[in-house]
Amino acid sequence: MSITTTQGKLLSRQGALSTGERWRFTLQATQAKLKMIVVSMGLQKTHAKPLGRLNPDAIPRVDSAFAKAAVEAMESASSPALVHHCYRTYIWGWLLKQLDDNPCDAEVLFVSAMLHDLGLTEQYHGCYLG
């Protein structure tokens, strides 16, 4: 998809990103940040083998009803910046999971990442469940 096509779509939606676009841009930003961290910390030589195992393209895109409900809850209660933070949290969590051979349920990680800051929002600040 060309930049002009993307710009045209965004203009027609008044700048609102689709879920797929949000996912793609967040993943690209995380990949760029990871490269910057590796270079700035001089990890290319000392950590080349473990870092070479990281594959951002292998991060599962969770699309279950539970995940959609978590995204809806976060989007309705918080700013776009906080929602994007939650997406990045999931991506970083999955990248860390790739360095560790322990099993991890993608849906549980995604929903946990999506809702972990819900208590910071005005709607849920100070709410105690239980």
Biotite code that builds the C-alpha atoms (Angstrom):
import biotite.structure as struc

atoms = struc.array([
    struc.Atom([0.000, 0.000, 0.000], chain_id="A", res_id=1, res_name="MET", atom_name="CA", element="C"),
    struc.Atom([1.464, 3.364, -0.972], chain_id="A", res_id=2, res_name="SER", atom_name="CA", element="C"),
    struc.Atom([1.825, 6.289, 1.387], chain_id="A", res_id=3, res_name="ILE", atom_name="CA", element="C"),
    struc.Atom([-0.709, 8.325, -0.570], chain_id="A", res_id=4, res_name="THR", atom_name="CA", element="C"),
    struc.Atom([-3.244, 5.486, -0.367], chain_id="A", res_id=5, res_name="THR", atom_name="CA", element="C"),
    struc.Atom([-2.702, 5.254, 3.392], chain_id="A", res_id=6, res_name="THR", atom_name="CA", element="C"),
    struc.Atom([-2.943, 9.028, 3.775], chain_id="A", res_id=7, res_name="GLN", atom_name="CA", element="C"),
    struc.Atom([-6.157, 9.045, 1.742], chain_id="A", res_id=8, res_name="GLY", atom_name="CA", element="C"),
    struc.Atom([-7.699, 6.351, 3.944], chain_id="A", res_id=9, res_name="LYS", atom_name="CA", element="C"),
    struc.Atom([-6.665, 8.182, 7.114], chain_id="A", res_id=10, res_name="LEU", atom_name="CA", element="C"),
    struc.Atom([-8.102, 11.447, 5.823], chain_id="A", res_id=11, res_name="LEU", atom_name="CA", element="C"),
    struc.Atom([-11.402, 9.772, 4.983], chain_id="A", res_id=12, res_name="SER", atom_name="CA", element="C"),
    struc.Atom([-11.560, 8.396, 8.543], chain_id="A", res_id=13, res_name="ARG", atom_name="CA", element="C"),
    struc.Atom([-10.416, 11.701, 10.054], chain_id="A", res_id=14, res_name="GLN", atom_name="CA", element="C"),
    struc.Atom([-7.084, 10.188, 11.107], chain_id="A", res_id=15, res_name="GLY", atom_name="CA", element="C"),
    struc.Atom([-8.506, 7.178, 12.958], chain_id="A", res_id=16, res_name="ALA", atom_name="CA", element="C"),
    struc.Atom([-6.371, 4.057, 12.562], chain_id="A", res_id=17, res_name="LEU", atom_name="CA", element="C"),
    struc.Atom([-7.896, 0.661, 11.981], chain_id="A", res_id=18, res_name="SER", atom_name="CA", element="C"),
    struc.Atom([-6.885, -2.137, 14.346], chain_id="A", res_id=19, res_name="THR", atom_name="CA", element="C"),
    struc.Atom([-4.612, -3.601, 11.651], chain_id="A", res_id=20, res_name="GLY", atom_name="CA", element="C"),
    struc.Atom([-2.944, -0.245, 10.981], chain_id="A", res_id=21, res_name="GLU", atom_name="CA", element="C"),
    struc.Atom([-2.494, 0.385, 14.705], chain_id="A", res_id=22, res_name="ARG", atom_name="CA", element="C"),
    struc.Atom([-0.934, -3.059, 15.110], chain_id="A", res_id=23, res_name="TRP", atom_name="CA", element="C"),
    struc.Atom([1.400, -2.612, 12.113], chain_id="A", res_id=24, res_name="ARG", atom_name="CA", element="C"),
    struc.Atom([2.590, 0.862, 13.146], chain_id="A", res_id=25, res_name="PHE", atom_name="CA", element="C"),
    struc.Atom([3.101, -0.162, 16.777], chain_id="A", res_id=26, res_name="THR", atom_name="CA", element="C"),
    struc.Atom([5.080, -3.218, 15.707], chain_id="A", res_id=27, res_name="LEU", atom_name="CA", element="C"),
    struc.Atom([7.238, -1.128, 13.352], chain_id="A", res_id=28, res_name="GLN", atom_name="CA", element="C"),
    struc.Atom([7.909, 1.411, 16.106], chain_id="A", res_id=29, res_name="ALA", atom_name="CA", element="C"),
    struc.Atom([8.850, -1.357, 18.547], chain_id="A", res_id=30, res_name="THR", atom_name="CA", element="C"),
    struc.Atom([11.212, -2.949, 16.011], chain_id="A", res_id=31, res_name="GLN", atom_name="CA", element="C"),
    struc.Atom([12.906, 0.423, 15.457], chain_id="A", res_id=32, res_name="ALA", atom_name="CA", element="C"),
    struc.Atom([13.201, 0.985, 19.229], chain_id="A", res_id=33, res_name="LYS", atom_name="CA", element="C"),
    struc.Atom([14.687, -2.489, 19.712], chain_id="A", res_id=34, res_name="LEU", atom_name="CA", element="C"),
    struc.Atom([17.345, -1.774, 17.069], chain_id="A", res_id=35, res_name="LYS", atom_name="CA", element="C"),
    struc.Atom([18.175, 1.545, 18.738], chain_id="A", res_id=36, res_name="MET", atom_name="CA", element="C"),
    struc.Atom([18.515, -0.129, 22.145], chain_id="A", res_id=37, res_name="ILE", atom_name="CA", element="C"),
    struc.Atom([20.780, -2.857, 20.784], chain_id="A", res_id=38, res_name="VAL", atom_name="CA", element="C"),
    struc.Atom([23.077, -0.321, 19.111], chain_id="A", res_id=39, res_name="VAL", atom_name="CA", element="C"),
    struc.Atom([23.085, 2.243, 21.932], chain_id="A", res_id=40, res_name="SER", atom_name="CA", element="C"),
    struc.Atom([23.920, -0.419, 24.525], chain_id="A", res_id=41, res_name="MET", atom_name="CA", element="C"),
    struc.Atom([26.544, -2.055, 22.323], chain_id="A", res_id=42, res_name="GLY", atom_name="CA", element="C"),
    struc.Atom([24.754, -5.392, 22.464], chain_id="A", res_id=43, res_name="LEU", atom_name="CA", element="C"),
    struc.Atom([25.360, -6.370, 18.818], chain_id="A", res_id=44, res_name="GLN", atom_name="CA", element="C"),
    struc.Atom([28.444, -8.472, 19.664], chain_id="A", res_id=45, res_name="LYS", atom_name="CA", element="C"),
    struc.Atom([27.816, -9.631, 23.219], chain_id="A", res_id=46, res_name="THR", atom_name="CA", element="C"),
    struc.Atom([24.151, -10.545, 22.803], chain_id="A", res_id=47, res_name="HIS", atom_name="CA", element="C"),
    struc.Atom([23.956, -11.298, 19.082], chain_id="A", res_id=48, res_name="ALA", atom_name="CA", element="C"),
    struc.Atom([22.825, -14.908, 19.526], chain_id="A", res_id=49, res_name="LYS", atom_name="CA", element="C"),
    struc.Atom([19.882, -14.339, 21.917], chain_id="A", res_id=50, res_name="PRO", atom_name="CA", element="C"),
    struc.Atom([18.845, -11.123, 20.182], chain_id="A", res_id=51, res_name="LEU", atom_name="CA", element="C"),
    struc.Atom([18.986, -12.934, 16.856], chain_id="A", res_id=52, res_name="GLY", atom_name="CA", element="C"),
    struc.Atom([16.193, -15.194, 18.160], chain_id="A", res_id=53, res_name="ARG", atom_name="CA", element="C"),
    struc.Atom([13.818, -12.237, 18.438], chain_id="A", res_id=54, res_name="LEU", atom_name="CA", element="C"),
    struc.Atom([11.277, -12.250, 15.656], chain_id="A", res_id=55, res_name="ASN", atom_name="CA", element="C"),
    struc.Atom([8.719, -9.440, 15.861], chain_id="A", res_id=56, res_name="PRO", atom_name="CA", element="C"),
    struc.Atom([6.905, -10.914, 12.857], chain_id="A", res_id=57, res_name="ASP", atom_name="CA", element="C"),
    struc.Atom([6.150, -14.029, 14.933], chain_id="A", res_id=58, res_name="ALA", atom_name="CA", element="C"),
    struc.Atom([4.197, -12.093, 17.566], chain_id="A", res_id=59, res_name="ILE", atom_name="CA", element="C"),
    struc.Atom([0.652, -13.447, 17.463], chain_id="A", res_id=60, res_name="PRO", atom_name="CA", element="C"),
    struc.Atom([-2.083, -10.950, 16.755], chain_id="A", res_id=61, res_name="ARG", atom_name="CA", element="C"),
    struc.Atom([-4.757, -11.935, 19.251], chain_id="A", res_id=62, res_name="VAL", atom_name="CA", element="C"),
    struc.Atom([-8.245, -11.501, 17.824], chain_id="A", res_id=63, res_name="ASP", atom_name="CA", element="C"),
    struc.Atom([-10.512, -13.374, 20.237], chain_id="A", res_id=64, res_name="SER", atom_name="CA", element="C"),
    struc.Atom([-13.751, -11.999, 21.683], chain_id="A", res_id=65, res_name="ALA", atom_name="CA", element="C"),
    struc.Atom([-12.016, -11.648, 25.068], chain_id="A", res_id=66, res_name="PHE", atom_name="CA", element="C"),
    struc.Atom([-9.167, -9.651, 23.497], chain_id="A", res_id=67, res_name="ALA", atom_name="CA", element="C"),
    struc.Atom([-11.597, -7.442, 21.587], chain_id="A", res_id=68, res_name="LYS", atom_name="CA", element="C"),
    struc.Atom([-13.514, -6.760, 24.810], chain_id="A", res_id=69, res_name="ALA", atom_name="CA", element="C"),
    struc.Atom([-10.273, -5.778, 26.564], chain_id="A", res_id=70, res_name="ALA", atom_name="CA", element="C"),
    struc.Atom([-9.367, -3.391, 23.738], chain_id="A", res_id=71, res_name="VAL", atom_name="CA", element="C"),
    struc.Atom([-12.870, -1.910, 23.805], chain_id="A", res_id=72, res_name="GLU", atom_name="CA", element="C"),
    struc.Atom([-12.697, -1.390, 27.569], chain_id="A", res_id=73, res_name="ALA", atom_name="CA", element="C"),
    struc.Atom([-9.319, 0.298, 27.341], chain_id="A", res_id=74, res_name="MET", atom_name="CA", element="C"),
    struc.Atom([-10.234, 2.443, 24.331], chain_id="A", res_id=75, res_name="GLU", atom_name="CA", element="C"),
    struc.Atom([-13.477, 3.624, 25.938], chain_id="A", res_id=76, res_name="SER", atom_name="CA", element="C"),
    struc.Atom([-11.810, 4.552, 29.226], chain_id="A", res_id=77, res_name="ALA", atom_name="CA", element="C"),
    struc.Atom([-8.441, 5.975, 28.243], chain_id="A", res_id=78, res_name="SER", atom_name="CA", element="C"),
    struc.Atom([-6.470, 8.156, 25.873], chain_id="A", res_id=79, res_name="SER", atom_name="CA", element="C"),
    struc.Atom([-5.049, 6.812, 22.604], chain_id="A", res_id=80, res_name="PRO", atom_name="CA", element="C"),
    struc.Atom([-1.565, 7.215, 24.097], chain_id="A", res_id=81, res_name="ALA", atom_name="CA", element="C"),
    struc.Atom([-2.382, 4.827, 26.947], chain_id="A", res_id=82, res_name="LEU", atom_name="CA", element="C"),
    struc.Atom([-3.954, 2.333, 24.531], chain_id="A", res_id=83, res_name="VAL", atom_name="CA", element="C"),
    struc.Atom([-0.803, 2.398, 22.369], chain_id="A", res_id=84, res_name="HIS", atom_name="CA", element="C"),
    struc.Atom([1.274, 1.900, 25.521], chain_id="A", res_id=85, res_name="HIS", atom_name="CA", element="C"),
    struc.Atom([-0.746, -1.252, 26.223], chain_id="A", res_id=86, res_name="CYS", atom_name="CA", element="C"),
    struc.Atom([-0.140, -2.577, 22.700], chain_id="A", res_id=87, res_name="TYR", atom_name="CA", element="C"),
    struc.Atom([3.592, -1.916, 23.118], chain_id="A", res_id=88, res_name="ARG", atom_name="CA", element="C"),
    struc.Atom([3.528, -3.693, 26.482], chain_id="A", res_id=89, res_name="THR", atom_name="CA", element="C"),
    struc.Atom([2.138, -6.810, 24.783], chain_id="A", res_id=90, res_name="TYR", atom_name="CA", element="C"),
    struc.Atom([4.745, -6.634, 22.011], chain_id="A", res_id=91, res_name="ILE", atom_name="CA", element="C"),
    struc.Atom([7.636, -6.213, 24.471], chain_id="A", res_id=92, res_name="TRP", atom_name="CA", element="C"),
    struc.Atom([6.207, -8.998, 26.642], chain_id="A", res_id=93, res_name="GLY", atom_name="CA", element="C"),
    struc.Atom([6.086, -11.364, 23.687], chain_id="A", res_id=94, res_name="TRP", atom_name="CA", element="C"),
    struc.Atom([9.633, -10.421, 22.648], chain_id="A", res_id=95, res_name="LEU", atom_name="CA", element="C"),
    struc.Atom([10.795, -11.250, 26.184], chain_id="A", res_id=96, res_name="LEU", atom_name="CA", element="C"),
    struc.Atom([8.869, -14.524, 25.951], chain_id="A", res_id=97, res_name="LYS", atom_name="CA", element="C"),
    struc.Atom([10.862, -15.358, 22.807], chain_id="A", res_id=98, res_name="GLN", atom_name="CA", element="C"),
    struc.Atom([14.064, -15.176, 24.888], chain_id="A", res_id=99, res_name="LEU", atom_name="CA", element="C"),
    struc.Atom([12.567, -17.562, 27.443], chain_id="A", res_id=100, res_name="ASP", atom_name="CA", element="C"),
    struc.Atom([11.430, -21.037, 26.471], chain_id="A", res_id=101, res_name="ASP", atom_name="CA", element="C"),
    struc.Atom([8.579, -21.122, 28.980], chain_id="A", res_id=102, res_name="ASN", atom_name="CA", element="C"),
    struc.Atom([5.089, -21.483, 27.493], chain_id="A", res_id=103, res_name="PRO", atom_name="CA", element="C"),
    struc.Atom([2.917, -18.401, 27.360], chain_id="A", res_id=104, res_name="CYS", atom_name="CA", element="C"),
    struc.Atom([-0.694, -18.018, 26.313], chain_id="A", res_id=105, res_name="ASP", atom_name="CA", element="C"),
    struc.Atom([-0.888, -15.151, 23.810], chain_id="A", res_id=106, res_name="ALA", atom_name="CA", element="C"),
    struc.Atom([-4.465, -14.273, 24.740], chain_id="A", res_id=107, res_name="GLU", atom_name="CA", element="C"),
    struc.Atom([-3.714, -14.071, 28.473], chain_id="A", res_id=108, res_name="VAL", atom_name="CA", element="C"),
    struc.Atom([-0.622, -11.936, 27.836], chain_id="A", res_id=109, res_name="LEU", atom_name="CA", element="C"),
    struc.Atom([-2.512, -9.642, 25.446], chain_id="A", res_id=110, res_name="PHE", atom_name="CA", element="C"),
    struc.Atom([-5.505, -9.096, 27.740], chain_id="A", res_id=111, res_name="VAL", atom_name="CA", element="C"),
    struc.Atom([-3.209, -8.579, 30.740], chain_id="A", res_id=112, res_name="SER", atom_name="CA", element="C"),
    struc.Atom([-1.139, -6.030, 28.817], chain_id="A", res_id=113, res_name="ALA", atom_name="CA", element="C"),
    struc.Atom([-4.234, -4.283, 27.503], chain_id="A", res_id=114, res_name="MET", atom_name="CA", element="C"),
    struc.Atom([-5.857, -3.918, 30.935], chain_id="A", res_id=115, res_name="LEU", atom_name="CA", element="C"),
    struc.Atom([-2.815, -3.470, 33.182], chain_id="A", res_id=116, res_name="HIS", atom_name="CA", element="C"),
    struc.Atom([-3.203, 0.325, 33.400], chain_id="A", res_id=117, res_name="ASP", atom_name="CA", element="C"),
    struc.Atom([-6.995, 0.499, 33.436], chain_id="A", res_id=118, res_name="LEU", atom_name="CA", element="C"),
    struc.Atom([-6.851, 1.721, 37.045], chain_id="A", res_id=119, res_name="GLY", atom_name="CA", element="C"),
    struc.Atom([-4.996, 4.830, 35.875], chain_id="A", res_id=120, res_name="LEU", atom_name="CA", element="C"),
    struc.Atom([-8.007, 6.012, 33.910], chain_id="A", res_id=121, res_name="THR", atom_name="CA", element="C"),
    struc.Atom([-10.511, 8.478, 35.358], chain_id="A", res_id=122, res_name="GLU", atom_name="CA", element="C"),
    struc.Atom([-13.342, 5.985, 34.944], chain_id="A", res_id=123, res_name="GLN", atom_name="CA", element="C"),
    struc.Atom([-11.649, 3.253, 37.009], chain_id="A", res_id=124, res_name="TYR", atom_name="CA", element="C"),
    struc.Atom([-9.274, 5.237, 39.242], chain_id="A", res_id=125, res_name="HIS", atom_name="CA", element="C"),
    struc.Atom([-9.754, 4.202, 42.823], chain_id="A", res_id=126, res_name="GLY", atom_name="CA", element="C"),
    struc.Atom([-12.058, 1.273, 41.966], chain_id="A", res_id=127, res_name="CYS", atom_name="CA", element="C"),
    struc.Atom([-11.519, -1.811, 44.037], chain_id="A", res_id=128, res_name="TYR", atom_name="CA", element="C"),
    struc.Atom([-13.117, -4.999, 42.849], chain_id="A", res_id=129, res_name="LEU", atom_name="CA", element="C"),
    struc.Atom([-13.654, -7.890, 45.159], chain_id="A", res_id=130, res_name="GLY", atom_name="CA", element="C"),
])
